[in-house]
Amino acid sequence: MATDRLAGVLFDVDGTLVDTTYLHTVSWWEALRQTDQPVPMAMVHRSIGMGSDKLLDHLLGPERDRDADSKLRDAHDTLYAEYWERLTPLPRAADLLRACAERGLRVVLATSAAEHELVALRRALNADDVVDTVTSSADAQASKPAPDILEAALEQSGLTAERVIFVGDSVWDVAAAGKLNIPCVGLTCGGTSRGELAGAGAVAVYDDPAALLSELPDSPLSRPR
């Protein structure tokens, strides 16, 4: 393979491959309500994709009382866990991963989900047979839009930023990839609009994994870097 050819694809998981964005939204909304810090659900949704620390900064302000953060995270985790057995992959997500693998691309799940959440996500996705490398929140010191999880994915997979592309569903995904000069393909299935993803710098935008799969031969995943 020529050195300018794509060697691997990094995939976000939550909201990109598995339909969890609004489950996280509802779980954070309820956790905040339970601690008498109500935030409109639309604002919560706009923050999904950040790590919990940055999400709470975004919603409650950096000057908030951080002593309550662990209680909020625990409440979110408990509420979100109620959905684990019902997690659903987004349309043709596993087929997209297999199609990438069939093209000789290494498939990396560059997720900052916690280890205990990752078990449920991988079970729902049901594509471990073609997944090369998987990250988790334990692999990153700073959460998106910081690029730490992508740096960890590159290090663990042995891939380089020059020969990969990232697929994500949020402006935070696009921002993280941009800090490493990795092109990001955006999917709107996490609830972020085509215009917002493109405006953040996504090199192409599709509705969901099925749409990207249907256009795979003409997509950035099939072009030289």
Solvent accessible surface area in square Angstrom, and as a share of the most:
residue,aa,sasa,rsa
1,M,146,0.65
2,A,58,0.45
3,T,118,0.69
4,D,81,0.42
5,R,97,0.35
6,L,8,0.04
7,A,14,0.11
8,G,0,0.00
9,V,0,0.00
10,L,0,0.00
11,F,0,0.00
12,D,10,0.05
13,V,1,0.01
14,D,29,0.15
15,G,1,0.01
16,T,0,0.00
17,L,0,0.00
18,V,0,0.00
19,D,64,0.33
20,T,0,0.00
21,T,6,0.04
22,Y,113,0.43
23,L,43,0.21
24,H,17,0.07
25,T,1,0.01
26,V,55,0.32
27,S,2,0.01
28,W,14,0.05
29,W,82,0.29
30,E,30,0.14
31,A,0,0.00
32,L,0,0.00
33,R,120,0.44
34,Q,94,0.42
35,T,26,0.15
36,D,128,0.66
37,Q,52,0.23
38,P,100,0.63
39,V,10,0.06
40,P,83,0.52
41,M,78,0.35
42,A,72,0.56
43,M,92,0.41
44,V,0,0.00
45,H,24,0.11
46,R,126,0.46
47,S,0,0.00
48,I,22,0.11
49,G,29,0.28
50,M,27,0.12
51,G,16,0.15
52,S,32,0.20
53,D,61,0.31
54,K,57,0.24
55,L,2,0.01
56,L,0,0.00
57,D,42,0.22
58,H,97,0.43
59,L,17,0.09
60,L,45,0.22
61,G,22,0.21
62,P,82,0.52
63,E,162,0.73
64,R,31,0.11
65,D,102,0.53
66,R,116,0.42
67,D,126,0.65
68,A,33,0.25
69,D,10,0.05
70,S,62,0.40
71,K,132,0.56
72,L,1,0.01
73,R,88,0.32
74,D,91,0.47
75,A,19,0.15
76,H,8,0.04
77,D,47,0.25
78,T,90,0.52
79,L,34,0.17
80,Y,1,0.00
81,A,38,0.30
82,E,112,0.50
83,Y,50,0.19
84,W,58,0.20
85,E,145,0.65
86,R,157,0.57
87,L,16,0.08
88,T,77,0.45
89,P,53,0.33
90,L,16,0.08
91,P,69,0.43
92,R,135,0.49
93,A,1,0.01
94,A,19,0.15
95,D,58,0.30
96,L,0,0.00
97,L,0,0.00
98,R,76,0.28
99,A,18,0.14
100,C,0,0.00
101,A,34,0.26
102,E,148,0.66
103,R,111,0.40
104,G,48,0.46
105,L,14,0.07
106,R,92,0.34
107,V,1,0.01
108,V,0,0.00
109,L,1,0.00
110,A,0,0.00
111,T,2,0.01
112,S,40,0.26
113,A,8,0.06
114,A,26,0.20
115,E,106,0.47
116,H,91,0.41
117,E,14,0.06
118,L,9,0.04
119,V,94,0.54
120,A,2,0.02
121,L,0,0.00
122,R,77,0.28
123,R,128,0.47
124,A,20,0.16
125,L,5,0.03
126,N,110,0.56
127,A,1,0.01
128,D,74,0.38
129,D,107,0.56
130,V,34,0.20
131,V,23,0.13
132,D,72,0.38
133,T,17,0.10
134,V,32,0.18
135,T,1,0.00
136,S,2,0.01
137,S,49,0.32
138,A,86,0.67
139,D,57,0.30
140,A,23,0.18
141,Q,188,0.84
142,A,33,0.25
143,S,19,0.12
144,K,7,0.03
145,P,26,0.16
146,A,17,0.13
147,P,23,0.14
148,D,33,0.17
149,I,3,0.02
150,L,0,0.00
151,E,82,0.37
152,A,10,0.08
153,A,0,0.00
154,L,20,0.10
155,E,145,0.65
156,Q,88,0.39
157,S,5,0.03
158,G,62,0.59
159,L,17,0.08
160,T,69,0.40
161,A,20,0.15
162,E,118,0.53
163,R,62,0.23
164,V,0,0.00
165,I,4,0.02
166,F,0,0.00
167,V,0,0.00
168,G,0,0.00
169,D,9,0.05
170,S,6,0.04
171,V,42,0.24
172,W,47,0.17
173,D,1,0.01
174,V,7,0.04
175,A,37,0.29
176,A,0,0.00
177,A,0,0.00
178,G,45,0.43
179,K,118,0.50
180,L,36,0.18
181,N,123,0.63
182,I,5,0.03
183,P,32,0.20
184,C,3,0.02
185,V,0,0.00
186,G,0,0.00
187,L,0,0.00
188,T,31,0.18
189,C,28,0.17
190,G,1,0.01
191,G,32,0.31
192,T,19,0.11
193,S,53,0.34
194,R,121,0.44
195,G,54,0.52
196,E,55,0.25
197,L,0,0.00
198,A,52,0.40
199,G,70,0.67
200,A,46,0.35
201,G,47,0.46
202,A,12,0.10
203,V,81,0.46
204,A,23,0.18
205,V,17,0.10
206,Y,21,0.08
207,D,79,0.41
208,D,28,0.14
209,P,0,0.00
210,A,25,0.20
211,A,25,0.19
212,L,0,0.00
213,L,25,0.13
214,S,83,0.54
215,E,91,0.41
216,L,5,0.02
217,P,84,0.53
218,D,110,0.57
219,S,0,0.00
220,P,12,0.08
221,L,3,0.02
222,S,27,0.17
223,R,122,0.45
224,P,73,0.46
225,R,98,0.36
